[in-house]
Amino acid sequence: MALTTTRSKVQHLLRRTTFGVLRAELEEYVALGVEGSVERLLAPESVDDGAAQAAVAVVDAPFNLAPDTDEVKAQQRQALAKTWYTRLLWTRRPLLERMTYFWHDHFATAIGKVGNPLPMHRQNETLRAHALGSFEPLLLAITRDPAMMAYLDNRSNARTAPNENYARELMELHTLGEAGGYTERDIKEAARALTGWRLQDGVPTFQVRQHDPGVKTILGQTGNFNDEALIALLARHPRTAAHIADKLVRFFVRPSGSEALTRRAAETFMSTGGNIREVMRVILLAPEMFEEASYRVIIKAPVDLVVGATRALEIPTDGVPEHDAARRMGQALYDPPNPAGWPGGPAWINATTVLARSNYASDLTKLKAKHTGDIPGLLRRHGVTSSAESVADWVLDLLVGGDAPDSTRDILIAHVGGRAHFDFERAAREGTLHGMVYLALIMPLYHVA
């Protein structure tokens, strides 16, 4: 389907930049148009997010407790994913959360190794604070981040016994890329530059005696590198610009990438000192974003799927059902499988996860189930009760941007009573409205963005 109308283009844009929108939000963005929507998305500070902040304050209270006892850690472990899901479900600053999620995957750390939930929570706050800022401060903050120091062992990196784990992933995954032109010697020298940092009571502390003060040569540059000088060298490198730009294009536009768009985004990265907001402006407004090759080519991650469905159906929740469902689909926030993050794409789909996706759709639409949405109430609130056609069209527009073929539309219309025999109150009472939404949620079209 060609993206020819403002509405279809905005809906496509929102599938890439949000975790699902409420109907009222959708109409707000459509009224703004593509360029206006991009500007709103890129300026989260201009949007009041008080409701989300209030909701988060209720569930993240354990992170304000002291001392750091086992009981407190247990409460924080329970609150960890719940807090982020609450923000995802309530926020009116969707691209900020989308970018926080992108960096969480890019700078992957896992609670399974870190152990303590508090540094994982604080890392999430760090990622959010830098999500649309300049890359270099973000990279330095992550290098000195307690969760990252624990996950990739830089807390034990000493002049007498350099640990190369973080240096290797810093170059291969976080900056230059796998074919980034660095050597084993560069990794060893970078590890020396990163020596000296320790965690004392969970706080990053620089210990001069553990740092290697000698001269190092990294990527052809010679000097007395410490972590800050190393980060500056890597963050400002053209290969880093290309790697980050390419990864953003593959994440937001299409998995196959676009050499031309990556080149323009990398040029913006270099010319703006790594300003991610400006790089994202180039990407989101690019013609490549709205080409046929970019249409419906990204398989939704479990987090995308569960948050999007819950938001669209306006279901009250504390985030726990969403976290549990996403985990059954193969994704647990704060616990990616390795330093490279989640593989994504086709890896999200197998016999087990497809069943889990179907079961979640069923949980949301069963008549009188615990986590079921009030679908008749949703339709009444939006004045959609007059005909089977209007109900089906409204649901399809909300969930899949109206992209479904006529044959699918006809199935939904027939499910709620057909054109001639539709009765809204009977459909609500008998659960056929719920069944129609279930059918829409299990359509393959709903599982791609």
C-alpha positions as CSV (number, residue, x, y, z in Angstrom):
1,M,0.0,0.0,0.0
2,A,1.4,3.4,-0.9
3,L,1.7,6.0,1.8
4,T,-0.2,8.7,-0.2
5,T,-2.2,10.6,2.4
6,T,-1.2,12.7,5.4
7,R,-3.1,10.3,7.7
8,S,-1.4,7.2,6.4
9,K,2.0,8.8,6.6
10,V,1.5,10.0,10.1
11,Q,0.2,6.5,11.2
12,H,3.3,5.0,9.6
13,L,5.5,7.5,11.4
14,L,3.9,6.7,14.7
15,R,4.3,3.0,14.3
16,R,8.1,3.6,14.2
17,T,8.4,6.3,16.8
18,T,6.0,5.3,19.5
19,F,4.8,2.3,21.5
20,G,1.3,2.8,20.3
21,V,-1.0,5.8,20.7
22,L,-4.4,6.5,22.1
23,R,-7.1,7.4,19.6
24,A,-7.1,11.0,20.8
25,E,-3.3,11.2,20.4
26,L,-3.6,9.9,16.9
27,E,-5.9,12.6,15.9
28,E,-3.6,15.2,17.4
29,Y,-0.7,14.0,15.3
30,V,-2.8,13.8,12.2
31,A,-3.8,17.4,12.6
32,L,-0.1,18.4,13.0
33,G,0.8,16.6,9.7
34,V,4.1,14.8,9.2
35,E,6.5,17.7,9.8
36,G,4.5,19.0,12.7
37,S,4.4,15.5,14.2
38,V,8.2,15.1,13.9
39,E,8.8,18.4,15.6
40,R,6.5,17.5,18.5
41,L,8.2,14.1,18.8
42,L,11.6,15.6,18.8
43,A,10.7,18.2,21.5
44,P,9.5,16.0,24.4
45,E,10.2,18.8,26.9
46,S,7.4,20.8,25.3
47,V,4.8,18.2,26.1
48,D,3.3,18.0,29.6
49,D,4.0,14.5,30.9
50,G,2.7,15.0,34.4
51,A,0.3,12.1,34.3
52,A,3.1,9.7,33.4
53,Q,5.4,11.1,36.1
54,A,2.7,10.8,38.7
55,A,2.0,7.2,37.7
56,V,5.7,6.4,37.8
57,A,6.1,8.0,41.2
58,V,3.6,5.5,42.6
59,V,5.5,2.4,41.5
60,D,9.2,3.5,41.6
61,A,9.1,4.4,45.4
62,P,11.3,1.4,46.3
63,F,14.2,3.0,44.5
64,N,14.1,5.9,47.0
65,L,14.5,3.5,50.0
66,A,17.6,3.0,52.1
67,P,19.6,1.2,53.3
68,D,20.4,-1.3,50.5
69,T,19.1,-4.4,52.3
70,D,18.0,-7.7,50.8
71,E,14.4,-6.7,51.5
72,V,14.8,-3.4,49.7
73,K,16.5,-5.1,46.8
74,A,13.6,-7.5,46.5
75,Q,11.2,-4.6,46.4
76,Q,13.3,-2.9,43.8
77,R,13.5,-6.0,41.6
78,Q,9.7,-6.2,41.6
79,A,9.5,-2.5,40.7
80,L,12.2,-2.5,38.0
81,A,10.3,-3.5,34.8
82,K,7.0,-2.3,36.4
83,T,8.3,1.2,36.6
84,W,9.4,1.4,32.9
85,Y,6.2,-0.3,31.7
86,T,4.2,2.3,33.6
87,R,6.1,5.1,31.9
88,L,5.7,3.4,28.5
89,L,1.9,3.0,29.0
90,W,1.3,6.6,30.3
91,T,3.8,8.8,28.5
92,R,2.9,11.5,26.1
93,R,6.6,11.8,25.1
94,P,6.8,8.6,23.0
95,L,9.9,9.2,21.0
96,L,11.9,9.9,24.2
97,E,10.9,6.4,25.4
98,R,11.6,4.9,22.0
99,M,15.1,6.4,22.1
100,T,15.6,5.2,25.7
101,Y,14.6,1.7,24.5
102,F,17.0,2.0,21.5
103,W,19.9,2.9,23.7
104,H,19.0,0.2,26.2
105,D,19.4,-2.3,23.4
106,H,22.5,-0.6,22.0
107,F,24.3,-0.4,25.4
108,A,22.9,-3.7,26.5
109,T,23.2,-4.7,30.1
110,A,21.4,-7.5,31.9
111,I,20.0,-7.7,35.4
112,G,21.0,-11.4,35.4
113,K,24.7,-10.4,35.7
114,V,24.5,-7.0,37.3
115,G,22.3,-8.5,40.0
116,N,21.4,-5.3,41.8
117,P,18.2,-3.6,40.3
118,L,19.1,-0.1,41.6
119,P,21.9,0.5,39.1
120,M,19.8,-0.9,36.3
121,H,17.0,1.6,37.2
122,R,19.5,4.5,37.3
123,Q,21.0,3.5,34.0
124,N,17.5,3.7,32.5
125,E,17.2,7.3,33.8
126,T,20.7,8.1,32.4
127,L,19.7,6.8,29.0
128,R,16.5,8.9,29.1
129,A,18.3,12.0,30.1
130,H,20.7,11.7,27.2
131,A,18.4,10.0,24.7
132,L,18.1,12.9,22.3
133,G,21.2,14.8,23.3
134,S,24.8,14.6,22.1
135,F,26.4,11.2,21.8
136,E,29.7,11.9,23.5
137,P,28.2,12.8,26.9
138,L,26.0,9.8,26.7
139,L,28.9,7.5,25.8
140,L,31.0,8.9,28.7
141,A,28.0,8.5,31.1
142,I,27.6,4.9,30.1
143,T,31.3,4.2,30.4
144,R,31.1,5.3,34.0
145,D,27.7,3.8,34.6
146,P,27.7,1.3,37.6
147,A,25.5,-1.3,35.7
148,M,27.8,-1.2,32.6
149,M,30.9,-1.3,34.8
150,A,29.5,-4.5,36.4
151,Y,28.2,-6.0,33.3
152,L,31.3,-5.7,31.2
153,D,33.8,-5.9,34.0
154,N,35.4,-2.5,33.8
155,R,35.1,-2.2,37.6
156,S,38.0,-4.7,37.8
157,N,40.1,-3.2,35.1
158,A,43.5,-2.4,36.6
159,R,46.9,-1.3,35.4
160,T,48.5,-4.5,36.6
161,A,45.8,-6.7,35.0
162,P,43.9,-4.9,32.2
163,N,40.4,-6.3,31.4
164,E,39.5,-5.9,27.8
165,N,35.8,-6.8,27.9
166,Y,34.5,-3.3,27.9
167,A,37.1,-1.9,25.6
168,R,36.2,-4.6,23.0
169,E,32.5,-4.0,23.1
170,L,33.0,-0.2,23.3
171,M,34.6,-0.4,19.9
172,E,32.7,-3.3,18.2
173,L,29.2,-2.6,19.5
174,H,29.0,0.9,20.9
175,T,31.1,3.1,18.5
176,L,33.1,2.0,15.5
177,G,31.2,-1.1,14.6
178,E,32.3,-4.7,13.9
179,A,34.3,-3.7,10.8
180,G,35.4,-0.4,12.3
181,G,39.0,-0.5,11.3
182,Y,40.4,-1.1,14.8
183,T,42.9,-3.8,15.8
184,E,43.5,-6.1,18.7
185,R,46.3,-3.7,19.7
186,D,43.8,-0.8,19.7
187,I,41.6,-2.8,22.1
188,K,44.4,-3.5,24.4
189,E,45.5,0.1,24.5
190,A,41.9,1.2,25.0
191,A,41.6,-1.1,28.0
192,R,44.7,0.6,29.5
193,A,43.0,4.0,29.0
194,L,39.9,2.7,30.9
195,T,41.8,1.4,33.9
196,G,41.3,2.9,37.4
197,W,37.5,2.9,37.9
198,R,36.0,1.1,40.8
199,L,32.6,0.8,42.5
200,Q,32.5,1.8,46.1
201,D,29.1,1.3,47.7
202,G,27.7,1.3,44.2
203,V,29.3,4.7,43.3
204,P,31.9,5.0,40.5
205,T,35.2,6.1,42.0
206,F,38.5,6.8,40.2
207,Q,41.5,5.3,41.9
208,V,44.7,6.8,40.6
209,R,46.9,3.9,41.7
210,Q,44.8,1.5,39.6
211,H,45.1,3.7,36.4
212,D,47.7,3.1,33.8
213,P,49.2,6.6,33.2
214,G,51.5,5.6,30.4
215,V,51.4,6.7,26.8
216,K,49.0,4.7,24.5
217,T,48.5,4.6,20.8
218,I,44.8,4.2,19.7
219,L,43.6,4.3,16.2
220,G,46.8,6.0,15.2
221,Q,46.7,8.6,17.8
222,T,49.3,8.7,20.6
223,G,48.9,10.3,24.0
224,N,48.3,9.8,27.7
225,F,44.7,8.6,27.2
226,N,42.3,8.2,30.1
227,D,38.7,7.2,29.7
228,E,37.5,10.7,28.9
229,A,40.1,11.2,26.1
230,L,39.3,7.8,24.7
231,I,35.6,8.5,24.6
232,A,36.2,11.8,22.9
233,L,38.3,10.0,20.3
234,L,35.7,7.4,19.6
235,A,32.6,9.6,19.8
236,R,34.0,12.0,17.2
237,H,35.3,9.4,14.8
238,P,33.7,9.2,11.3
239,R,33.3,5.4,11.6
240,T,31.2,5.9,14.8
241,A,29.0,8.4,13.0
242,A,28.4,5.9,10.2
243,H,27.8,3.0,12.6
244,I,25.3,4.9,14.8
245,A,23.6,6.4,11.7
246,D,23.3,3.0,10.1
247,K,21.9,1.4,13.3
248,L,19.3,4.2,13.7
249,V,18.2,3.9,10.0
250,R,17.8,0.1,10.3
251,F,15.8,0.5,13.6
252,F,13.5,3.3,12.5
253,V,13.3,3.0,8.7
254,R,14.0,-0.5,7.4
255,P,16.1,-3.4,8.5
256,S,17.8,-3.6,5.1
257,G,19.2,-0.1,5.7
258,S,19.7,2.7,3.2
259,E,23.2,3.8,2.1
260,A,22.1,7.2,1.0
261,L,20.1,8.0,4.2
262,T,22.9,6.6,6.4
263,R,25.4,8.8,4.7
264,R,23.2,11.9,5.2
265,A,22.5,11.0,8.8
266,A,26.3,10.4,9.4
267,E,27.1,13.7,7.9
268,T,24.7,15.4,10.3
269,F,26.2,13.5,13.2
270,M,29.6,14.8,12.3
271,S,28.6,18.4,11.6
272,T,26.5,18.8,14.8
273,G,29.0,17.1,17.2
274,G,26.9,14.0,17.5
275,N,23.6,15.7,18.1
276,I,21.1,12.8,18.1
277,R,18.0,15.0,17.9
278,E,19.3,16.5,14.6
279,V,20.3,13.1,13.3
280,M,16.8,11.8,14.0
281,R,15.2,14.8,12.3
282,V,17.1,13.9,9.1
283,I,15.9,10.2,9.4
284,L,12.3,10.8,10.3
285,L,11.7,13.4,7.6
286,A,13.7,11.5,4.9
287,P,11.9,10.4,1.7
288,E,13.3,6.9,2.4
289,M,11.1,6.7,5.6
290,F,7.9,6.7,3.4
291,E,9.1,4.6,0.5
292,E,7.4,1.3,-0.4
293,A,10.6,-0.5,0.7
294,S,10.1,0.9,4.2
295,Y,6.4,-0.1,4.5
296,R,5.4,-2.8,7.0
297,V,8.9,-4.3,7.0
298,I,9.7,-4.3,10.8
299,I,8.4,-7.1,13.0
300,K,7.2,-5.7,16.2
301,A,9.2,-6.6,19.3
302,P,7.1,-8.0,22.2
303,V,7.4,-4.8,24.1
304,D,6.0,-3.0,21.1
305,L,3.2,-5.4,20.8
306,V,1.9,-5.5,24.3
307,V,2.2,-1.8,25.1
308,G,0.7,-0.8,21.8
309,A,-2.3,-3.1,22.2
310,T,-2.9,-2.0,25.8
311,R,-2.7,1.7,25.0
312,A,-4.9,1.4,21.9
313,L,-7.6,-0.4,23.8
314,E,-7.2,2.0,26.8
315,I,-6.9,-0.8,29.3
316,P,-6.1,0.2,32.9
317,T,-3.0,-1.7,34.0
318,D,0.0,-1.6,36.4
319,G,2.4,-3.0,33.7
320,V,2.7,-6.4,35.3
321,P,0.6,-8.3,32.7
322,E,2.5,-6.6,29.9
323,H,5.9,-7.5,31.4
324,D,4.8,-11.1,31.9
325,A,3.4,-11.4,28.4
326,A,6.4,-9.9,26.7
327,R,8.6,-12.3,28.6
328,R,6.6,-15.2,27.3
329,M,7.1,-13.8,23.8
330,G,10.9,-13.8,24.3
331,Q,11.7,-10.3,25.6
332,A,12.3,-9.2,29.2
333,L,13.2,-5.6,29.6
334,Y,16.5,-5.2,31.5
335,D,17.6,-8.7,30.5
336,P,18.8,-8.8,26.9
337,P,20.6,-12.1,25.9
338,N,24.1,-10.7,25.4
339,P,26.0,-7.4,25.0
340,A,24.8,-7.1,21.4
341,G,21.2,-6.8,22.7
342,W,18.2,-8.6,21.2
343,P,18.5,-10.0,17.7
344,G,15.1,-8.8,16.7
345,G,13.4,-9.2,13.3
346,P,12.5,-12.8,12.4
347,A,14.0,-14.0,15.7
348,W,10.9,-12.7,17.4
349,I,8.7,-15.2,15.6
350,N,8.6,-19.0,16.3
351,A,5.9,-21.5,17.2
352,T,6.1,-20.7,20.9
353,T,6.1,-16.9,20.6
354,V,3.3,-16.8,18.0
355,L,1.2,-18.8,20.4
356,A,2.1,-16.3,23.2
357,R,1.1,-13.4,21.0
358,S,-2.2,-15.0,20.2
359,N,-2.8,-15.8,23.8
360,Y,-2.1,-12.2,24.8
361,A,-4.6,-10.9,22.3
362,S,-7.1,-13.4,23.8
363,D,-6.4,-12.2,27.3
364,L,-7.1,-8.6,26.2
365,T,-10.4,-9.5,24.5
366,K,-12.0,-12.3,26.5
367,L,-15.4,-11.4,27.8
368,K,-15.2,-10.6,31.5
369,A,-11.5,-11.8,31.9
370,K,-9.2,-10.1,34.4
371,H,-7.2,-8.0,32.0
372,T,-9.9,-7.6,29.3
373,G,-10.4,-4.1,27.9
374,D,-13.9,-2.5,28.0
375,I,-14.2,-2.6,24.3
376,P,-17.9,-1.6,24.2
377,G,-17.1,1.3,26.5
378,L,-14.2,2.3,24.2
379,L,-16.4,2.4,21.2
380,R,-19.1,4.3,23.0
381,R,-16.6,6.9,24.3
382,H,-15.6,7.5,20.7
383,G,-19.2,7.5,19.3
384,V,-18.7,4.4,17.2
385,T,-22.0,2.4,17.6
386,S,-24.1,3.0,14.5
387,S,-23.2,0.1,12.2
388,A,-21.0,-2.9,11.7
389,E,-19.1,-1.1,9.0
390,S,-18.3,1.9,11.3
391,V,-17.1,-0.3,14.1
392,A,-14.9,-2.4,11.9
393,D,-13.4,0.6,10.1
394,W,-12.7,2.4,13.4
395,V,-11.0,-0.6,14.9
396,L,-8.9,-1.2,11.7
397,D,-7.9,2.4,11.6
398,L,-6.8,2.4,15.2
399,L,-4.9,-0.9,15.1
400,V,-3.5,-1.2,11.6
401,G,-4.0,2.2,10.1
402,G,-6.9,1.0,7.9
403,D,-4.6,-1.1,5.8
404,A,-6.5,-4.3,5.9
405,P,-7.8,-5.7,2.6
406,D,-11.6,-5.7,1.9
407,S,-11.8,-9.5,2.6
408,T,-10.5,-9.0,6.2
409,R,-12.9,-6.0,6.7
410,D,-15.8,-8.2,5.6
411,I,-14.8,-10.9,8.1
412,L,-14.9,-8.4,10.9
413,I,-18.2,-6.9,9.8
414,A,-19.7,-10.4,9.6
415,H,-18.4,-11.3,13.0
416,V,-20.3,-8.6,14.8
417,G,-23.6,-9.4,13.0
418,G,-23.2,-8.2,9.4
419,R,-24.4,-5.1,7.6
420,A,-28.1,-6.0,7.9
421,H,-28.4,-7.5,11.4
422,F,-25.9,-5.5,13.5
423,D,-27.1,-4.5,17.0
424,F,-24.4,-2.8,19.1
425,E,-25.9,-3.7,22.5
426,R,-26.3,-7.4,21.6
427,A,-22.8,-7.5,20.1
428,A,-21.5,-6.0,23.4
429,R,-23.5,-8.4,25.5
430,E,-22.6,-11.5,23.5
431,G,-18.9,-10.6,23.2
432,T,-18.7,-10.4,19.5
433,L,-17.2,-6.9,19.7
434,H,-14.4,-8.4,21.8
435,G,-14.0,-11.2,19.3
436,M,-13.8,-8.7,16.4
437,V,-10.9,-6.9,18.2
438,Y,-9.2,-10.3,18.8
439,L,-9.4,-11.1,15.1
440,A,-7.8,-7.7,14.3
441,L,-5.0,-8.2,16.9
442,I,-4.0,-11.6,15.5
443,M,-3.8,-10.4,11.9
444,P,-0.2,-10.6,10.6
445,L,-0.6,-7.0,9.6
446,Y,-0.8,-6.0,13.3
447,H,2.5,-7.6,14.1
448,V,4.5,-5.5,11.6
449,A,5.3,-1.8,11.7
